[in-house]
């Protein structure tokens, strides 16, 4: 029987099966080993099996490590590169088992190797094809994103440019003058909102989270929801129990209105729209993402429309993807909701069936007790902020000059420097002359965030306000406890931040004040 088994092993050609002595010298050789590795039995028996390893593996001590693992753990199983007699490499699946006698003494090793080169090359080809497809899809999405941004911003710039040209015409009627000024202001707001939606989709929007009650906000938003949907929609709002969440208040309202408007558009002939809020223990697995545990508020928006087909469902959260007609929407609404949810530590889910309507569910994390207490300590803006001595830190010359003029027009005393290092140098000799530091975040050298931390540590009596249109640091970790004003800021926004007066009994409360 043993002789027949030895003959069987020797004849196998698809696997290299051979024995090693305890030190790793080859003690037997079969047809598969000769086929894979190129050595005859006479050439290899008695030689050390390390010659099958690559030079880098030998230098790293891999052959000895393989035998040690097989002896101590009972098996060594790995996939890697091995060497043929002619010096070429092949991809191999290697299994080494220890062989012991009846007394348990190690007498050698059984080694089985399989050539996986063809399979490995096929897998690499599949992976390259997959990567090429993913790259093509990415470029298609980038193209759609770029085209959408260019289209929308060119429309906005057309209004601004034309309004400026008309304002320059001599003898312009005062009523038209005011109308063109309003057009510029409204268009700038729309451009800022478009940028905010793009950043929200990319999860790069600097959020200003705060504690608020969703049930309370849904009740307060009923009039604007009814106005947005129109009389043909039967609105039901169900959110009696308080649901305190920690999220960006303004982004939440924008996300909810985006969902409501989509629901309205899904029911052109009218129908029922239900907005509800309920507690949820965790978030289900959504679009390939794993489930998440925790306490969440689940805000659902359910319509009685025609539903969403599976092909469309795969693209609904992509930016500028829209099924609406020309000039009926930018295609950014659901991408904003998706980005806001993910950046807030939540999720957005959708359930739809053709002819049965659609339900979107926005999950947001519930606030803990400490956050709720922090929110209660915040003070409201002072309507008459008075005069502040402001250190303005802005590296962009055009923005800095405009911001200085804006503050001065509001009766503030302003000193403008163009980088964080200059601000520190000035504070070291004249910190007593400033009440407030208003600093951009993204600057060459010392960032505004680094300046804010240093100033808070060395000159805690000076309040610090950050401003930025976009910052990785703010997008990833929030405002770091400092007041924050988003660019582009307005006169009303500056008035609001100047009117926030810290509680002098609690100096650290300056970092808790709500910004615009």
C-alpha positions in Angstrom: 0.0 0.0 0.0 2.8 2.5 0.9 4.6 1.7 -2.3 1.4 2.3 -4.4 0.8 5.6 -2.6 4.4 6.7 -3.2 3.9 5.9 -6.9 0.7 7.9 -7.0 2.4 11.0 -5.4 5.3 10.7 -7.7 3.1 10.6 -10.8 1.0 13.7 -9.9 1.8 16.5 -12.3 -0.5 19.4 -11.2 1.1 19.7 -7.7 4.7 19.7 -6.6 4.7 17.2 -3.7 7.9 16.4 -1.9 9.5 15.8 1.5 12.0 17.8 3.4 14.3 16.6 6.2 14.1 18.6 9.5 16.8 21.1 8.3 14.9 21.7 5.0 16.8 19.6 2.5 14.8 17.9 -0.3 14.3 14.2 0.4 11.9 13.3 -2.4 10.7 14.7 -5.7 7.6 14.1 -7.9 6.7 14.8 -11.5 4.7 18.0 -10.6 7.8 19.4 -8.8 10.0 18.7 -11.8 7.3 20.3 -14.1 6.9 23.5 -12.0 10.5 24.1 -10.9 12.5 22.6 -13.7 14.8 20.4 -11.6 15.1 16.6 -12.0 15.2 14.5 -8.9 18.9 13.8 -9.3 19.6 17.6 -9.5 17.6 18.6 -6.4 17.4 15.8 -3.9 19.8 16.7 -1.0 19.7 20.4 -1.9 18.2 23.0 0.5 14.6 24.1 -0.4 15.6 27.8 0.1 16.8 27.8 -3.5 13.2 27.9 -4.6 12.7 31.3 -2.8 13.5 34.7 -4.3 16.6 36.5 -3.3 14.7 39.1 -1.2 12.9 36.3 0.7 16.1 34.5 1.4 17.7 37.7 2.7 14.7 38.2 4.9 15.0 34.7 6.4 11.7 33.5 5.0 12.6 29.8 4.4 13.7 29.3 8.1 10.6 31.2 9.2 8.4 28.9 7.1 9.7 25.8 8.7 9.5 27.4 12.2 5.8 28.3 11.7 5.0 24.8 10.3 6.7 23.1 13.3 5.3 25.4 16.0 1.8 26.0 14.6 1.2 22.7 12.8 0.9 24.3 9.3 2.5 27.0 7.1 0.1 28.2 4.3 0.9 31.1 2.1 0.8 32.5 -1.5 3.9 34.1 -2.9 6.6 34.2 -5.6 9.0 31.3 -6.1 11.9 30.6 -8.4 12.3 28.1 -11.3 15.6 26.5 -12.3 15.9 29.0 -15.2 15.6 32.0 -12.9 12.1 33.0 -13.8 9.5 33.5 -11.1 6.1 31.9 -10.7 3.2 32.5 -8.4 2.7 29.6 -6.0 0.4 28.4 -3.3 2.6 26.8 -0.7 1.6 24.4 2.1 4.1 22.9 4.6 3.1 20.3 7.2 5.4 18.9 9.9 5.9 15.1 9.9 6.4 13.4 13.3 7.1 9.8 14.4 5.0 7.9 16.9 7.0 9.5 19.7 6.1 13.0 18.5 9.7 13.8 17.3 10.0 15.9 14.2 11.4 13.8 11.3 10.7 16.2 8.4 8.1 18.2 6.5 5.7 17.5 3.7 5.6 20.4 1.2 2.9 20.9 -1.5 3.2 23.6 -4.1 0.7 24.6 -6.8 1.5 26.9 -9.7 -1.0 29.8 -9.6 0.7 32.0 -12.2 -2.0 31.8 -14.9 -4.8 32.4 -12.4 -2.9 35.2 -10.8 -2.3 36.9 -14.2 -6.0 36.5 -15.0 -6.9 38.1 -11.7 -4.5 41.0 -12.4 -6.1 41.5 -15.8 -9.6 41.5 -14.3 -8.4 44.0 -11.6 -6.9 46.3 -14.3 -10.2 46.2 -16.2 -12.1 47.0 -13.1 -9.8 49.9 -12.3 -10.1 51.2 -15.9 -13.9 51.0 -15.6 -13.8 52.8 -12.2 -11.6 55.5 -13.7 -13.9 55.9 -16.7 -16.9 56.2 -14.4 -15.0 58.7 -12.2 -14.1 60.8 -15.2 -17.7 60.7 -16.4 -18.9 61.9 -12.9 -16.2 64.6 -12.9 -17.3 65.7 -16.4 -20.9 65.9 -15.3 -19.9 67.8 -12.2 -17.6 70.2 -14.1 -20.3 70.8 -16.8 -23.0 71.4 -14.2 -20.8 73.8 -12.2 -19.8 75.7 -15.3 -23.4 75.9 -16.6 -24.8 77.1 -13.3 -22.0 79.6 -12.4 -22.1 81.0 -15.9 -25.8 81.7 -15.6 -25.2 83.4 -12.2 -22.2 85.4 -13.6 -24.3 86.5 -16.5 -26.8 88.2 -14.2 -24.0 89.8 -12.1 -22.0 91.0 -15.1 -25.1 92.4 -16.9 -26.4 94.1 -13.7 -23.0 95.8 -13.2 -22.9 97.0 -16.8 -26.4 98.4 -16.5 -25.6 100.2 -13.2 -22.7 102.0 -15.0 -25.1 103.5 -17.6 -25.6 107.3 -17.0 -29.0 108.6 -16.0 -30.2 105.3 -14.7 -33.6 105.4 -13.1 -33.4 105.0 -9.3 -35.9 102.1 -9.3 -33.9 100.2 -11.8 -30.7 101.0 -9.8 -32.2 99.3 -6.8 -33.5 96.4 -8.9 -30.1 95.7 -10.3 -28.4 95.9 -6.9 -31.0 93.4 -5.6 -30.3 91.1 -8.5 -26.5 91.1 -7.7 -27.2 90.4 -4.0 -29.7 87.6 -4.7 -27.4 86.1 -7.3 -24.4 86.2 -5.0 -26.5 84.4 -2.4 -27.5 81.7 -4.9 -23.8 81.3 -5.9 -22.9 80.8 -2.2 -25.7 78.3 -1.8 -24.5 76.4 -4.9 -20.9 76.3 -3.5 -22.3 75.1 -0.1 -24.2 72.3 -1.9 -21.1 71.1 -3.7 -19.1 71.1 -0.5 -21.9 69.3 1.3 -21.9 66.6 -1.4 -18.1 66.2 -1.1 -18.4 66.2 2.8 -16.1 69.3 2.8 -18.7 71.8 4.0 -17.5 73.4 7.3 -20.4 72.5 9.5 -21.5 74.4 12.6 -23.2 71.7 14.6 -25.5 72.7 17.5 -28.1 71.0 19.6 -31.7 71.4 18.4 -35.0 69.6 18.6 -36.1 68.1 15.3 -39.7 67.9 16.5 -39.7 71.6 17.3 -38.1 72.5 14.0 -40.6 70.4 12.0 -43.4 72.2 13.6 -41.8 75.6 12.9 -41.1 74.6 9.3 -44.7 73.7 8.5 -45.5 77.0 6.9 -42.5 77.0 4.6 -43.1 73.3 3.7 -46.7 74.1 2.8 -45.6 77.0 0.7 -43.0 74.8 -1.1 -45.4 72.0 -1.8 -48.5 74.0 -2.8 -52.2 73.3 -2.2 -52.4 70.1 -4.2 -50.2 68.3 -1.6 -51.8 66.9 1.6 -49.1 67.4 4.2 -48.9 65.4 7.4 -46.2 66.0 10.0 -45.7 63.5 12.8 -43.1 64.4 15.5 -44.6 64.8 18.9 -41.7 63.5 21.0 -38.6 65.7 21.4 -35.6 64.5 19.4 -32.5 66.4 20.3 -29.7 66.0 17.7 -26.3 67.5 17.2 -26.0 68.8 13.7 -25.8 71.9 11.5 -29.1 73.6 11.9 -29.1 75.4 8.6 -27.9 72.4 6.6 -30.6 70.2 8.2 -33.4 72.6 7.1 -31.9 72.7 3.6 -31.7 68.9 3.4 -35.3 68.6 4.6 -36.6 71.1 2.1 -34.6 69.3 -0.7 -36.4 66.1 0.2 -39.8 67.8 0.4 -39.3 69.5 -3.0 -38.3 66.2 -4.6 -41.4 64.6 -3.1 -43.6 67.4 -4.5 -42.1 67.0 -7.9 -42.8 63.2 -7.8 -46.5 64.0 -7.4 -47.4 66.5 -10.2 -51.1 65.8 -9.9 -51.0 66.1 -6.1 -51.1 63.5 -3.4 -50.1 62.8 0.2 -46.7 63.8 1.8 -45.8 62.6 5.2 -42.9 64.0 7.2 -42.2 62.1 10.5 -39.5 61.7 13.1 -38.9 58.6 15.2 -36.0 57.3 17.4 -33.8 54.6 15.9 -31.3 52.2 17.5 -28.6 52.3 14.9 -28.5 52.7 11.1 -29.1 49.8 8.7 -26.6 48.7 6.0 -27.0 51.1 3.1 -25.6 51.0 -0.4 -22.7 48.7 0.5 -21.9 50.4 3.8 -22.1 48.4 7.0 -24.7 49.1 9.6 -23.9 51.5 12.5 -24.9 51.2 16.1 -25.9 54.1 18.3 -28.9 56.4 19.0 -30.3 58.3 16.1 -33.2 60.3 15.0 -34.8 59.0 11.8 -36.6 61.7 9.8 -38.7 60.2 7.0 -40.2 61.9 4.0 -42.8 59.7 2.2 -44.6 60.6 -1.0 -47.3 58.8 -3.0 -45.6 59.4 -6.3 -44.7 57.0 -9.1 -41.6 55.6 -7.4 -38.0 55.4 -8.6 -36.8 52.7 -11.0 -33.7 50.7 -10.1 -31.5 52.2 -12.8 -32.2 55.8 -11.6 -31.8 54.7 -7.9 -28.1 53.9 -8.5 -27.4 57.6 -9.5 -29.8 59.7 -7.4 -27.1 60.9 -5.0 -24.6 61.9 -7.7 -24.1 65.6 -8.2 -25.9 67.2 -11.2 -27.8 63.9 -11.9 -31.4 64.8 -12.4 -34.5 63.4 -14.1 -36.2 66.8 -14.2 -36.6 68.8 -17.3 -34.3 71.7 -18.4 -34.1 74.5 -15.9 -36.2 72.5 -13.4 -33.3 71.7 -11.0 -29.6 71.6 -10.7 -29.3 67.9 -9.6 -27.6 68.9 -6.4 -30.4 68.5 -3.9 -30.0 64.8 -3.0 -26.2 65.0 -3.2 -26.4 67.8 -0.6 -28.6 65.6 1.6 -26.2 62.7 1.2 -23.1 64.7 2.0 -24.7 66.5 5.0 -25.8 63.2 6.5 -22.5 61.4 6.1 -20.5 64.4 7.4 -22.8 64.7 10.4 -22.1 61.0 11.4 -25.5 59.9 10.0 -26.9 58.3 6.8 -29.6 58.7 4.1 -31.6 55.7 3.0 -34.2 55.4 0.3 -37.0 52.8 -0.2 -39.0 53.0 -3.4 -41.2 50.8 -5.6 -42.7 51.7 -9.0 -46.3 52.8 -8.5 -46.0 52.7 -4.7 -44.2 55.9 -3.8 -40.9 56.7 -2.1 -39.6 57.1 1.4 -36.3 58.9 2.2 -35.0 58.4 5.7 -32.4 60.8 7.1 -30.5 59.5 10.1 -28.8 62.0 12.5 -27.1 61.2 15.8 -28.9 62.1 18.9 -27.2 64.6 21.2 -25.9 63.5 24.6 -26.7 65.4 27.8 -23.4 67.3 27.9 -24.0 68.8 24.5 -27.5 69.9 25.5 -26.2 71.7 28.6 -23.5 73.4 26.5 -26.2 74.7 24.1 -28.2 76.1 27.0 -25.2 78.2 28.1 -24.9 80.0 24.7 -25.8 83.7 24.6 -27.8 85.5 21.9 -26.2 88.2 19.8 -26.2 91.8 21.1 -28.2 94.0 18.8 -25.8 97.0 19.6 -22.3 95.5 19.6 -20.5 98.8 19.9 -17.0 99.4 18.7 -14.4 96.7 18.7 -10.6 96.9 18.2 -10.1 94.2 15.5 -7.0 92.5 14.3 -7.9 91.4 10.8 -5.7 88.5 9.4 -6.3 87.9 5.7 -3.6 86.9 3.1 -5.7 87.8 0.0 -5.2 91.4 -0.7 -8.5 92.1 -2.4 -10.5 90.3 0.3 -8.5 91.9 3.1 -8.9 95.5 1.8 -12.7 94.9 1.4 -13.1 93.3 4.8 -11.2 96.2 6.4 -13.5 98.7 4.7 -16.5 96.6 5.7 -15.6 96.6 9.4 -14.7 100.3 9.3 -18.0 101.2 7.7 -19.6 99.5 10.7 -17.7 101.7 13.2 -15.0 99.2 14.1 -11.3 100.0 14.6 -9.3 97.7 12.3 -5.6 96.7 11.9 -5.0 94.4 8.9 -2.0 92.0 8.6 -1.6 89.4 5.8 -0.3 86.3 7.7 -0.3 84.6 11.0 3.3 85.3 11.8 2.7 89.1 11.5 -0.3 88.8 13.7 1.7 87.1 16.4 4.5 89.6 16.2 2.0 92.4 16.6 0.2 90.7 19.5 3.5 90.2 21.4 3.9 94.0 21.6 0.3 95.3 21.5 -2.1 92.6 22.6 -3.8 95.0 25.0 -4.9 97.1 22.0 -7.2 94.4 20.5 -10.6 92.9 21.5 -11.1 90.5 18.6 -9.0 88.6 16.1 -10.8 87.9 12.8 -8.7 85.5 10.8 -8.8 83.5 7.6 -8.1 79.8 8.1 -6.2 78.9 5.0 -3.0 81.0 4.8 0.7 80.4 3.8 2.8 79.5 6.8 0.9 79.7 10.1 -2.8 78.8 9.5 -5.6 80.7 11.1 -6.4 77.7 13.2 -2.9 77.6 14.6 -3.1 81.3 15.2 -6.4 80.9 17.0 -5.0 78.2 19.3 -1.9 80.2 20.1 -3.8 83.4 20.8 -6.3 81.6 23.0 -3.4 80.2 25.0 -1.3 83.3 25.3 -3.9 86.1 25.2 -7.2 84.5 26.4 -8.8 87.9 26.9 -9.0 88.3 23.1 -11.9 86.7 21.3 -11.0 84.8 18.1 -13.3 84.4 15.1 -12.4 82.1 12.2 -13.5 82.6 8.6 -13.1 80.4 5.5 -14.8 79.3 2.3 -13.4 75.9 2.7 -10.8 74.2 4.9 -9.8 70.5 5.3 -9.3 71.0 9.0 -12.8 72.5 9.5 -14.5 70.0 7.2 -13.0 67.1 9.1 -13.2 68.3 12.7 -15.6 71.2 12.8 -14.8 74.6 14.2 -12.5 73.3 16.9 -14.6 75.3 19.5 -14.0 78.7 17.9 -16.6 81.1 16.4 -16.8 80.6 12.7 -18.1 82.8 9.8 -18.5 81.2 6.4 -17.3 83.0 3.3 -18.8 84.8 1.5 -19.8 86.8 4.6 -22.3 89.6 4.5 -22.9 92.8 6.6 -25.6 91.0 8.5 -23.2 88.1 9.2 -20.6 90.4 10.5 -23.1 92.3 12.7 -24.2 88.9 14.1 -20.7 87.8 15.0 -19.8 91.2 16.5 -23.0 91.1 18.6 -22.1 87.8 20.2 -20.7 88.9 23.6 -18.9 86.3 25.7 -20.0 85.8 29.3 -17.3 87.6 31.2 -17.8 85.3 34.2 -16.8 82.4 32.0 -13.9 83.3 29.7 -13.9 79.9 28.1 -17.5 80.5 27.0 -16.2 82.6 24.1 -15.5 79.3 22.3 -19.0 78.2 22.7 -20.8 81.2 21.1 -22.8 80.4 18.1 -21.5 81.9 14.8 -23.7 82.6 11.8 
